[in-house]
């Protein structure tokens, strides 16, 4: 599942969890997987034994949740396997989006409406500018207006959900609007790795090189995924050099600045730092309010009290994705209960989603910070924490780190899993449940987690309060 589809499905799941009781949701709806969104259809993969029951019992509520997230016009379809191949590949099977150059003999012209990274709505016009992203926005706009002349490479860095992918998509959309003959390739670090390995195994490395080096602009999201992948790093190093030496534009994004990508080769980090490194930080209060107001205006949401937005913006501080998810949840609650959207309703909804103890924390933790603190506390190396080893000495600290990542960050379960060596979201959820049960029943385990929380400047009692809220 690509990032855009994952984000959409995560928002739909938030809606479903609001109206379906937890045991029912866990048994019937949690196993659903979004596999494609295209041509006005959202395809969900369901277990073969349950597809008919889910359609009959939950079809209407799933469709209603999708309507709230995407608006009317997108039809939900359940399938028991991957959809049949069509002329246009589904997003889940299409790791990159290429806009061919008409000058290179392709009969299909590039279109500014064909959204890179899956969403044509991610444009500069829809990007809300604030102090936290002003430099990154200005640099991205300059690159889109003067590719390979302004900043090359441009390296955008910041935590998940703050707008890096939005800026990459905005660059591609504007480039193709003004220069339809350009060949723009948009991909991710994970997709680049998967395509390279497939080409390597299939003896198609020359075709792979042509695909990534014969372009005018390369935009690569989540470049940190290349860490610890020696062969892929080597290939990307040569791809980077080939593009840069021939005057082609390169734009990269990462959850960390180049200097913190310690697992990458020095020569790659040096090239990343040779251009402009622009960070994107979590939005401040004024920017959060502007984002909510723009979303309300765009979606034509009726507010009974404009201070409802202030309540949401004051509570959700970490990233734009979480901010929009909170607004969606408040709107859904209002729609389902018939209560108008007021500050009081917003506070009531957010009390369970974002406990006040989290909102009052002066520091927003990151998964990397939690992993480092866990390794230090339990005397492990980062390689051991992320390894597949299941010995008690490693497995328990790993579960604790996943537990804290879910409690102290706004990362989704799939995103947390990616931070832990590409593990599945169900593994993260299992770790959270096991840790919750263990600290409740085992005094020694509770003391260990308590001491770790102290190093993170976060009291364990606040975590217990949140855990009880989630499991109630």
N, C-alpha and C positions, 0 to 999 in steps of 0.2 A: 504494500500500500504506500503510495507516495505521500509526501508531507501534506499537500493540499487536501487530498481525499481523507487522510487520517484526521486532519483538523475538522473537516466537515462532519465526519462520522462521530468524532468525539463530542461535538456540539449536539448532534442528534441524540447520542447516548445520555447526555446530561438531561435533555428533555424527557427521555423515557424513564430515567431513574427517578424523576420528580413525580411521575404519575403512576408508576408501577411499584408495588411493594417489593422489598429487597429479595426475599426468597424466590418469588416468581420471576423477577428480572434476572437473577443469577442463573436460574435453571433454563429459561427459555430465550431470553434476549441477549444476555452477555455473550453466548457463543456466536452470534451473528457477526459476520465480517463484511465490510464494504469492499467490493472488488472492482467497481467501475462506476464512473459518472460521466455520461456522454449522451448527446442527442436527447436531452430532456429525460433521461432515465438514470436512476440510481439502483444499481444491482447489488443485492445483499446475498451472501452465501450462507445457507442454513444447513444444519445436519439433515441428512436425507430422511431420517425417521421422524423428524419434527417439522419439516417444511410446511406440510399441509395444515397442521394444527396451529402453527405460528401465524400463517396467512389468515386462517379463519378467526382465530382468537384475538390477534394483536394487529392485524393488517391496518385497521382504521387508525389506531393510536400511533403506529409507526409513520403512516402517511401524514398525520396531523403534525407530528414532531418534525418531520422533514419540511413541511410547509412553513413552520415557524422559523426554521433555520435558513432555508433557501428561498422561501416565498413560493406561491403557487406556480404550478407548471412543471414540476419535476415529479415524475411517476416512480414509485418504488416497486421493484420486482424482486422476488425471492427466487434463488436458484439453488440447486443442490450440488453444483460443481461449477467450475469456471465457465464463463460464457463461451459460445462457439466463436472461433476466429472470424473477424469481419474485416472489411477493407481498412477501417481505422481501428488500431489496436486499443484495448481498454487502457486506462491510465495505469492500472496495476501491472500491466505487462509492457508498458511503454516508458522505460526509464528516462529517456531524453525526448525533448521536443525540438525538432529542427525546422528552420524556416529557409528553404532552399533559395538559391539565387537564380533569378530568371536568366541572368547572363551566363550561367553555367549549363544551360541546356535543359533545365527542368521545366516541364510544361505547366506545373502548378505554381502560380505566383504566390509569393509570400504575402501574408495578410496581417495587418496590424490588429485585426480582431481575433486572430488565432492566439489564444493566451499562452505565453510561455509559462512553464511550471503549472499549467492547468487552469489559470484564472485570468481572463482578459480584464477583469474588474480591478486588478491590482495595478493602478496607474499612479502617476505623480499627482494627478488631480484628487485622488482619493487618499493620499498620504497626508496625515496631519503632522505639521512641523512644530517642533518645540525645542527647548534648550537641549534636551537629551539626544536629539537626532539631527540638529541643524547642519553640522558639518558633513555628516554622512549624506544627507539629502542633497546639499549643494554639490558635493563631489559626484554623486550619482547622476545628477542632472547635467553636470558639465560633461561627463563621459558619454551620456546619451546624445548630447548635442554635438560633441566633437570627439568621436571615438578614436582612440590611439593617439590623440593629441593633447588631452588634458592630463589625466593621471593613468599611467599604465605600468604595472597593474594597479587596480583599485582593490583594497582589501577592507571589507566591512566586518567588524567583529562586535559581539555582544551576546548576552544570554538569549535563550530561546524566547520567541514570542514578542520581540520588540520591534520587528519590522524589516529585518534584513532580506527575507525572501520577497517581501513587498517591493523593496527597492530594486532587487534584481529583476523582478517582473516588470517594474516600471521602466527600467532601462531598455529592456527588450521591446516593450510595446512602443515606446517613443522612437527607438531606432527604426523599427519597421514602418512606423507611420511616416517618418521623414525620408527614409532610405529603403524603399521596398525591395531593392535589388541586393541588399546585404544578406549574407548567410549568417544567421545567429543560432548558436547551439546552446541550449540551456540544459543543465544536468546537475546531479548531486555527486558528492564524493562516493556515496554508496553505489550509485548507478554506474559511475565511471569504473569503479573497482569490479563490479559484477560483469560489465561488458568486456572489460579487458581480460578477465579470467576466462570468460566464455570464448573470446577470440583466441586466447593462448591455447586453450584445450582443443579448439576446433581448427587450429592452423590458419586462422584468419587475421593474424596480427597486422598485415599490410593494409587490409581493408579497414581495420580499426584505426590505424594511424591516419589514413586518409579521411576518415569520418571526423576525427577530432582536430586535424591540423589544417584541413582545407576549408577553413571557416574564416569569416571576418571578425566575429566576436564570439568569445567563449565566456559563458557565465556559469560558475560552478558553486553550488550551495553546499554548506557543511563540509568544507575541505578537511576538517579535523578527522573525518572518517578514514583518511589515508594513513593515519598514524599506525605504525607497527606492521605495515603491509609493504615489505621491501620491494617486491617486483612491481607493484602498482606505483609506488613512489618513484621508482626508476623510470617507468614509462611516463608518468606525469611530468617528471623533470625534463625529459626530452620534448614532450608536447609543449610545455611552457616555453622552453627555449626556442622551439621552432616557430611558435606564434609570435613571441616577443621580438625575435630577430627579424621577422618579416613585417613588423609594424602592425600586427593585429592586436585588437583590444582584449584584455583579460580582466575579468572581475571575479573576485573570490569572496566568500563569506565563511565565517567560523564563529564558534561560541567563545573563542579565546583569541587574543592578539597573537601574532606570529611568535613572539618571544616565549609564550607559554605553551607552544606546541612542541614540548621537549622531546616527544617520541618521533618527530619528523627529522629527517636528515638536515644538517646545518645548511647545506647548499640550497635546499628548498626554502627554509626560513629566511635566508639572506635575500632570495629573490622576491619573496612576499613583502619583505620590508623595504625593497628598493623603490617601490612606488609610494602611494599615499595609503596609510593605515588610518581609517576613520572608525571610531567606536560609536555604537548605538547603545545608549543606556536605557534602563527602565524609565518610563515617562513620569514626569513630575505631575503635581496635582492639576496645574493649568492645562497641561497637554492631555491628561486623562479626561478631564471635563470636555475638552474640545473633541476628543475622539468619540465620546458618548453622544454629544450633541449632534455630531455629523452622522453617526449611526442612526440615531432617532429620526433625524430629518430624512435620511435616505430610505429607511424602512417605514416611514410615516407612522411612527409609534405615538399613540396618544398618552400624554402624561397628565395626571390630575394635579401633580405638584412637581415643579421643576427641581425642587430640592432633592427629589429621588435620585437624580443623577449625581448630586453632590455626595449623597450617602454612599452610592456605589463607588465613586471615584476615591472617596476617603478611606474605604475599606480595602479595595483591591489595588495593590501598589506594584505588583511584581512585573507584569507584562501586559501587552495589548490583548493577547489571546485570552488570558484569564479575565481581563476587563470585559471584553465582548461576551465571554461565556457567562459572566455574572449578570450582565444586562439581559441576555437571553433567558436566563433562569427566572429573573424577576418578571419579565414579560409573560413567560409561560405560566407562572404562578398566578399572575393577575388574570390571564385569559381563562384558566381552568377553574378559578374560584369566583370569578366575577367581581373581584375587588379592584378598585382603581389603583393605578400605580402612584403611590405616595412614598415619601421618605420612610414612613413607618412600615409599610409593606416591604420596601427594599431591605430595611434593617432586619426584619423578621426572616426573610428568605436567606439573607447572607449570614445570619448568626450560625446557621448549621453548616454553611459552605466555607465561610472564612471566620472562624472564631475570633473574638476581639483580642484574645491574647496574641494571635498571630499578627493582627493588624497593628498592634501596639509595639511589636518587636522593632527595635531600631535598625536591625540588620536583616536583610533578605539573604538567606543562605542559598548556595548553589550546590549542585550534586558533587561537583569536583571538590568543593570545600569539605563536604561531609565525608567523602571518600578519604581525603587526606587525614582528617581528624580521626576517622575510624582506624586507618592503618597505623597512625601514631599510637593511638590508645591500646590497640590490640597487638602492637608490634608485628605488623605484617608489611610486606612490600605491596606496591600498587599492582604489580604483576600477579601476586598471589590472590589479592582480593578479586581481580577480574578473571582469574583462571577458572577452569572447569573442575578444580579439585573439590571434593566433598568431605574432606576430613573435618572433624568437629572444630579444630583450631581455626579453620578458614571459613567453613560454612556458616557458623553462628555470626561472626563479625560481618560477613557479607549480607546476611539477612537483616542485621541491625542497620547496616548502611542503607539498604533498600527501604526499610521501615522509616528511617529518618528522612530519606529523600522524598518519600511520599508526604510525610508530615510537615516538613519545613520548606518545601519548594512548591511552586505551582506547575511543575512538570507533569505531563500525562504519564500514565503507566507505560505505554510503549516508549516514550522518550526516556524514562528512567531505565528501562530495559536496555536501550541502546547505549546508555552510559556504562552499563555493566556488561560490556562485551557482547552486545547484541542479543541479550536474552529476551524471551517472550514476555508480554505484559502479564500473562498468567503466573509466571515465575515471581514477578514483583508482588503481585497480589497475594500469592502464597506466603512469601517472606513476610509481608506486612501482618498477615493473620497469625502466623507462627510466633512472630516477635511479640505481638499484642498479647497473645495468650501466655507466653512464657514470662513476660515481665509482670503479669498479673498473678501468676502462680508461684514463681521462683524468686525468692528474695535475693539470691546471688546475682541472677540475671538482671533483676531490677536495679540493683546497686551498680552493676557494670554500665548499664545504659544511662543511669542517672549521672555517673561520673563523666561519661562521654558528652552528655547534654550540657554539663557545666562548662566543658571546654568550648562548646558552641554558644555559650551564654544564653541557654534556653532551658527553663525549668521543666523537669520531667512531668510535674503535675499538670502543666498545660497540655502536654502530649496526651496524657491519660484522659483529660477532659474531651479532647478532640476525638480520641479513639472510641470513647463511649458514644459520642454523638454519631460517629460513622457506623457503628455496629448496632445501634439501637433499632 
